[in-house]
Amino acid sequence: MVGCRTLIFFLFLTYFSCISCGKESADSLGVEGAYTHTYTAEVIDPRTGEVVGSRTVRDTIFIKAGGDGYEISNRKWLMNDYDKKGWVTEMPEADKPMPPYQTKYDAAKKKLTPAAGNKYPPLYVDDEKIYWGEEKALEYTKVDE
C-alpha cells in the first residue's frame, strides 16, 4: 500500500511539474513594460505655408500580463517647440490612444498576436525593443523602470 501511495504521489508531482514548466510566466518572458517611439515633424501654418516650428510626439505602448495573455494599451504625448507648454497629452482626434486590447504571446515567433477580430497588427518582441505590424515599420524601445 505504501508503494502505491508513493507511486501516485510521484505521478501527481510529475504531472504538476510538467504543467508549470509548460506555461511561461509573464515575468520569465520579459515582455511586460513600457516601450516608446519618439518622432519629430515640422509644423506648417495652413494660412501662410511657412514652417512655424516642430512638434515632437512620444508614443508609448504599455504591455502587462492580463487574462490568458497580455493587455496592450498606449498613450501619446506631444511637445511643440514654439508654444512653451512642454509635454501635453492633448492629441488631435486622429491620434487619440487606442483602446486596450488582449494578445497572446507566441514565444517561437516572438510575436504578440491580437485576439480574433481585433483590428490592430501584431507586435514583434526583440530583446529590449518591439516592432509594430508585419512590416515592422515602427520600432519601440523599452523604457527602464
MARMIKOL-183717 format. One record per residue (C-alpha): residue in one letter; residue number from 1; y, z, x. Coordinates in pm, whole numbers, plus 50000, padded with zeros to 5 digits. Layout:
BEGIN
MIDO type seq    c2    c3    c1
MIDO    a NUM     Y     Z     X
...
This chain:
BEGIN
MIDO type seq    c2    c3    c1
MIDO    m   1 50000 50000 50000
MIDO    v   2 50239 50078 50286
MIDO    g   3 50172 49734 50437
MIDO    c   4 50256 49564 50108
MIDO    r   5 50587 49754 50076
MIDO    t   6 50675 49670 50434
MIDO    l   7 50598 49303 50374
MIDO    i   8 50812 49298 50057
MIDO    f   9 51096 49475 50243
MIDO    f  10 51089 49215 50522
MIDO    l  11 51077 48928 50273
MIDO    f  12 51388 49060 50096
MIDO    l  13 51558 49125 50429
MIDO    t  14 51483 48769 50544
MIDO    y  15 51599 48622 50211
MIDO    f  16 51933 48805 50214
MIDO    s  17 51986 48723 50582
MIDO    c  18 51941 48353 50511
MIDO    i  19 52181 48368 50218
MIDO    s  20 52451 48547 50415
MIDO    c  21 52414 48313 50715
MIDO    g  22 52424 48003 50496
MIDO    k  23 52763 48085 50347
MIDO    e  24 53051 48099 50589
MIDO    s  25 53330 48338 50502
MIDO    a  26 53690 48224 50491
MIDO    d  27 53769 48432 50798
MIDO    s  28 53493 48277 51008
MIDO    l  29 53616 47922 50935
MIDO    g  30 53972 47994 51048
MIDO    v  31 54113 47764 50777
MIDO    e  32 54334 48016 50599
MIDO    g  33 54700 48036 50685
MIDO    a  34 55034 47858 50664
MIDO    y  35 55088 47511 50808
MIDO    t  36 55428 47340 50845
MIDO    h  37 55559 46987 50871
MIDO    t  38 55930 46952 50955
MIDO    y  39 56130 46631 50943
MIDO    t  40 56496 46528 50958
MIDO    a  41 56674 46236 50791
MIDO    e  42 57030 46111 50770
MIDO    v  43 57224 46181 50451
MIDO    i  44 57437 45890 50333
MIDO    d  45 57732 45923 50094
MIDO    p  46 57637 45696 49800
MIDO    r  47 58001 45607 49732
MIDO    t  48 58100 45501 50085
MIDO    g  49 57768 45425 50251
MIDO    e  50 57871 45638 50550
MIDO    v  51 57647 45895 50715
MIDO    v  52 57759 46245 50609
MIDO    g  53 57518 46433 50834
MIDO    s  54 57150 46514 50846
MIDO    r  55 56905 46706 50632
MIDO    t  56 56602 46890 50770
MIDO    v  57 56309 46963 50539
MIDO    r  58 56037 47216 50620
MIDO    d  59 55729 47156 50406
MIDO    t  60 55478 47443 50426
MIDO    i  61 55121 47431 50295
MIDO    f  62 54951 47764 50229
MIDO    i  63 54571 47787 50235
MIDO    k  64 54398 48102 50112
MIDO    a  65 54049 48187 50001
MIDO    g  66 54015 48183 49625
MIDO    g  67 53737 48126 49377
MIDO    d  68 53448 47934 49531
MIDO    g  69 53667 47769 49795
MIDO    y  70 54032 47768 49887
MIDO    e  71 54358 47761 49694
MIDO    i  72 54621 47521 49825
MIDO    s  73 54990 47563 49747
MIDO    n  74 55312 47455 49913
MIDO    r  75 55678 47535 49939
MIDO    k  76 55971 47333 50073
MIDO    w  77 56297 47445 50227
MIDO    l  78 56591 47232 50331
MIDO    m  79 56894 47268 50554
MIDO    n  80 57190 47033 50572
MIDO    d  81 57385 47031 50898
MIDO    y  82 57711 46962 50713
MIDO    d  83 57730 47237 50446
MIDO    k  84 57662 47559 50642
MIDO    k  85 57434 47701 50369
MIDO    g  86 57140 47743 50607
MIDO    w  87 56784 47716 50479
MIDO    v  88 56771 47695 50098
MIDO    t  89 56488 47643 49853
MIDO    e  90 56670 47424 49603
MIDO    m  91 56497 47091 49630
MIDO    p  92 56566 46769 49442
MIDO    e  93 56343 46735 49136
MIDO    a  94 56110 46484 49305
MIDO    d  95 56039 46727 49593
MIDO    k  96 55951 47039 49393
MIDO    p  97 55643 47229 49510
MIDO    m  98 55309 47109 49381
MIDO    p  99 55121 47349 49156
MIDO    p 100 54843 47545 49333
MIDO    y 101 54502 47379 49322
MIDO    q 102 54143 47459 49425
MIDO    t 103 53948 47290 49704
MIDO    k 104 53605 47311 49864
MIDO    y 105 53563 47309 50241
MIDO    d 106 53314 47067 50397
MIDO    a 107 53253 47209 50747
MIDO    a 108 53066 46897 50865
MIDO    k 109 53363 46670 50785
MIDO    k 110 53627 46942 50843
MIDO    k 111 53773 46846 50507
MIDO    l 112 53925 47038 50215
MIDO    t 113 53839 46835 49905
MIDO    p 114 54027 46899 49578
MIDO    a 115 53827 46985 49268
MIDO    a 116 53724 46696 49043
MIDO    g 117 54007 46538 48850
MIDO    n 118 54274 46666 49090
MIDO    k 119 54532 46406 49191
MIDO    y 120 54600 46544 49541
MIDO    p 121 54444 46390 49853
MIDO    p 122 54207 46582 50081
MIDO    l 123 54327 46785 50378
MIDO    y 124 54158 46747 50716
MIDO    v 125 54133 47052 50942
MIDO    d 126 54155 47013 51321
MIDO    d 127 54190 47339 51518
MIDO    e 128 54547 47458 51459
MIDO    k 129 54651 47154 51253
MIDO    i 130 54580 46997 50917
MIDO    y 131 54635 46638 50811
MIDO    w 132 54738 46519 50464
MIDO    g 133 54540 46239 50299
MIDO    e 134 54276 45986 50402
MIDO    e 135 54520 45811 50639
MIDO    k 136 54610 46149 50796
MIDO    a 137 54972 46038 50773
MIDO    l 138 55132 46383 50780
MIDO    e 139 55047 46643 51043
MIDO    y 140 55100 47012 50969
MIDO    t 141 55087 47274 51246
MIDO    k 142 54952 47624 51185
MIDO    v 143 55216 47897 51187
MIDO    d 144 55141 48207 51392
MIDO    e 145 55127 48513 51174
